[in-house]
Amino acid sequence: MLQQIAFMPQHQFHVLINFAGEDERIVAVLPNEAGKFRVVDQGKIIAELKLNEGCCTCYKGKLRKNVMAQLEHQIKIHYA
């Protein structure tokens, strides 16, 4: 039986992401103990990411390359 690891709202952090043009929004990033991150924008889950050896991959949801690059950079900075 697989054990599901919960995302931890008490460890969340917020980042400013430029989605396109002048569309900048602050999103919440909720980590879990397995190295996965849930990205929440205005109360909706927009993606779930996994950090593998310094590289982020999106395994749920779909984000543009520029948004993924910004999120990856911010996650690395947060945990540096």
N, C-alpha and C positions, 0 to 999 in steps of 0.2 A: 504494500500500500504506500503510495506517495504521500509525503508530508508536505503540505502547502505552507510556505513561509510568508507571513503577512507583511505588508508594507507598513512602515512605521510613521504615522503622521507626526509624532513628537520629534522626529529627526528630519523633518522636511526643511528644504531651503528654497528660496525664491530667486529666479533669474529673469532678467529682461531680455526678451528675444525679439529680433526684427524678422517678422514673417515675410513681408514684402513691402517695398516702398516705404511709406510712412506708417505702416501697421506694426507698431511695437506694443507688445503686451508682456506683463509679468506673469510667468507661469510658476506653479509649484512643482517641485521635484521631490517625490517620496521614495526613499531607498528601502531596501530590505536586506537581510543578512546574507543573501545569496548573490549579491552584486547586481541586482536588477533595480530598475528605477521606473516609477510610474510618473508620467508627466500629465499634470492637470491644468487646463486652461479654462478659466471662468466656470469652474465647477464640473467640467466634463473631462473625462480621461481621453486624451488625444493620442497617447502612445505609451508603450512599455518598452524600455531599452535594457540591454544587457551590456555590461562593460567587460570586454575580453582582452586581456593583455594590452591595455591602453587604447583600445578601439571600441567604440560604441556601435552596437547593431540594434536595429528596431525589429522586434519580433511580434509586436501587436500594434496595429495602426499603421499609418503611412505619413511620413514627414518629408518635406523637400530637403534636398542635400544641404542647402545653406542653413536650415533650421537644425538639422542633425549635427552639422559642424559646430554651430554655436552651443548646442546642448552638450556635446562631447567636451568642448573646451571648458565650459562652465563646471561640469562635473569633475573634470581633472583638477581644475583650480580649487574647487571646494575640498577635495580630498588630498591636496598636495601638502 
